[in-house]
Amino acid sequence: MPGIWNPLWTASHGIHEIGHWLTGAFGMWVSISMGSIFQFFFPFVFVWGFIKHRDPHAAFLILTWQAASLINMAHYAGSAAYADLVLDTPHFVTLYHDWVWMLSHANALHWAGAIENFFWGLAVAFGLISAVGQIYCLAIIRKTQAHHSEA
């Protein structure tokens, strides 16, 4: 979104680009779609790690990143219908972005708004899960600390 810098979106964009780079040898469809797929699934690597290390508070906190990433993906996918998103490319060549390419090739540009709404819905869901989970974990931590201070 113009004029707004968000470190979570910057990290997500880097992961998105890595998805393209790692799968470039598998053809255009795979390479282009894997940017968004990597962007969606990568935060779950951290969620899994924090769950494995029995740190549910950190796992819920990572879901905030997931929500921010999905907001970014919603804007990205929704703009495909208008092809109005300006890309910042290292070689200063403006290209159509991934969702324009994918939806155009699938003759499905009319689905851009629905995909945007879907990603927004997921973002809200992950944001709520993150907030409720963090509040719950903090309540448990506070209760545990109170119990230890009484002992």
C-alpha positions as CSV (number, residue, x, y, z in Angstrom):
1,M,0.0,0.0,0.0
2,P,1.6,3.3,-1.1
3,G,3.3,5.3,1.7
4,I,3.0,2.6,4.3
5,W,6.0,0.5,5.3
6,N,5.5,-2.5,7.4
7,P,8.4,-4.8,8.4
8,L,6.1,-7.8,8.4
9,W,5.1,-7.1,4.8
10,T,8.8,-6.6,3.9
11,A,9.7,-10.0,5.3
12,S,6.7,-11.6,3.6
13,H,7.6,-10.0,0.3
14,G,11.2,-11.4,0.6
15,I,9.8,-14.9,1.3
16,H,7.4,-14.5,-1.6
17,E,10.3,-13.8,-4.0
18,I,12.3,-16.7,-2.6
19,G,9.3,-18.9,-3.5
20,H,9.7,-17.8,-7.1
21,W,13.4,-18.2,-7.1
22,L,13.4,-21.7,-5.6
23,T,10.8,-23.0,-8.1
24,G,11.9,-21.2,-11.2
25,A,13.0,-24.4,-12.9
26,F,9.6,-26.0,-12.7
27,G,7.8,-23.7,-15.2
28,M,5.9,-20.4,-15.2
29,W,2.8,-21.6,-13.4
30,V,4.6,-23.3,-10.6
31,S,7.1,-20.5,-10.2
32,I,4.6,-17.7,-10.3
33,S,2.1,-19.4,-7.9
34,M,4.8,-20.5,-5.5
35,G,5.5,-16.9,-4.5
36,S,2.1,-16.6,-2.8
37,I,2.1,-20.2,-1.6
38,F,5.5,-19.7,0.1
39,Q,4.3,-16.4,1.6
40,F,1.3,-18.1,3.0
41,F,3.0,-21.3,4.4
42,F,6.3,-19.9,5.6
43,P,5.1,-18.4,8.9
44,F,3.8,-21.9,9.9
45,V,7.5,-23.1,10.0
46,F,7.9,-20.8,13.0
47,V,4.5,-21.7,14.5
48,W,5.5,-25.4,14.3
49,G,8.9,-24.6,15.9
50,F,7.4,-22.6,18.8
51,I,4.8,-25.3,19.4
52,K,7.6,-28.0,19.3
53,H,9.5,-25.9,21.9
54,R,6.4,-25.5,24.0
55,D,6.0,-21.8,23.5
56,P,2.4,-21.3,22.6
57,H,2.5,-17.6,23.2
58,A,5.2,-17.1,20.6
59,A,3.3,-19.4,18.2
60,F,0.2,-17.2,18.6
61,L,2.3,-14.1,18.1
62,I,3.5,-15.4,14.8
63,L,-0.1,-15.6,13.6
64,T,-0.1,-11.8,13.7
65,W,2.6,-12.0,11.0
66,Q,0.3,-14.4,9.1
67,A,-2.6,-11.9,9.3
68,A,-0.4,-9.1,8.0
69,S,0.9,-11.3,5.2
70,L,-2.7,-12.2,4.2
71,I,-3.7,-8.5,4.2
72,N,-0.8,-7.9,1.8
73,M,-1.9,-10.9,-0.3
74,A,-5.5,-9.6,-0.4
75,H,-4.4,-6.3,-1.7
76,Y,-2.1,-8.0,-4.2
77,A,-4.7,-10.4,-5.5
78,G,-7.5,-7.8,-5.6
79,S,-5.5,-5.4,-7.6
80,A,-5.3,-8.0,-10.4
81,A,-8.7,-6.9,-11.7
82,Y,-7.3,-3.4,-12.5
83,A,-3.6,-4.3,-13.1
84,D,-2.9,-1.0,-11.2
85,L,-0.3,-2.3,-8.8
86,V,3.1,-0.8,-9.6
87,L,5.9,-3.3,-9.1
88,D,9.3,-2.3,-7.6
89,T,11.7,-4.4,-9.5
90,P,15.5,-4.2,-9.3
91,H,15.8,-3.7,-13.0
92,F,13.1,-0.9,-13.1
93,V,11.0,-2.8,-15.6
94,T,7.3,-2.7,-14.8
95,L,5.7,-6.1,-15.3
96,Y,2.3,-7.4,-14.5
97,H,2.3,-9.0,-11.1
98,D,1.7,-12.7,-10.3
99,W,-2.0,-12.5,-9.7
100,V,-2.6,-10.6,-13.0
101,W,-0.6,-13.2,-14.9
102,M,-2.3,-16.2,-13.2
103,L,-5.8,-15.0,-13.4
104,S,-5.4,-13.7,-16.9
105,H,-4.0,-17.1,-18.0
106,A,-6.9,-18.9,-16.3
107,N,-9.4,-16.4,-17.8
108,A,-10.5,-15.6,-14.2
109,L,-9.7,-11.9,-13.6
110,H,-13.4,-11.6,-12.5
111,W,-12.4,-13.7,-9.5
112,A,-9.9,-11.1,-8.2
113,G,-12.4,-9.5,-5.8
114,A,-13.5,-12.8,-4.4
115,I,-9.9,-13.9,-3.8
116,E,-9.2,-10.6,-2.2
117,N,-12.2,-11.0,0.1
118,F,-11.1,-14.6,0.9
119,F,-7.6,-13.5,1.9
120,W,-9.1,-10.6,4.0
121,G,-11.4,-13.1,5.8
122,L,-8.4,-15.4,6.5
123,A,-6.4,-12.3,7.8
124,V,-9.2,-11.4,10.2
125,A,-9.5,-15.0,11.4
126,F,-5.7,-15.4,12.0
127,G,-5.7,-11.9,13.7
128,L,-8.5,-13.0,16.0
129,I,-6.9,-16.4,16.8
130,S,-3.6,-14.6,17.5
131,A,-5.2,-12.0,19.8
132,V,-7.3,-14.5,21.7
133,G,-4.4,-17.0,22.0
134,Q,-2.0,-14.4,23.2
135,I,-4.5,-13.1,25.8
136,Y,-5.1,-16.7,27.0
137,C,-1.3,-17.4,27.2
138,L,-0.7,-14.2,29.1
139,A,-3.5,-15.0,31.5
140,I,-1.9,-18.4,32.2
141,I,1.5,-16.8,32.7
142,R,0.0,-14.3,35.1
143,K,-1.9,-17.0,37.0
144,T,1.3,-19.1,37.3
145,Q,3.3,-16.1,38.5
146,A,0.7,-15.3,41.1
147,H,0.7,-18.9,42.3
148,H,4.5,-19.0,42.6
149,S,4.6,-15.7,44.5
150,E,2.1,-17.1,47.0
151,A,4.1,-20.2,47.6
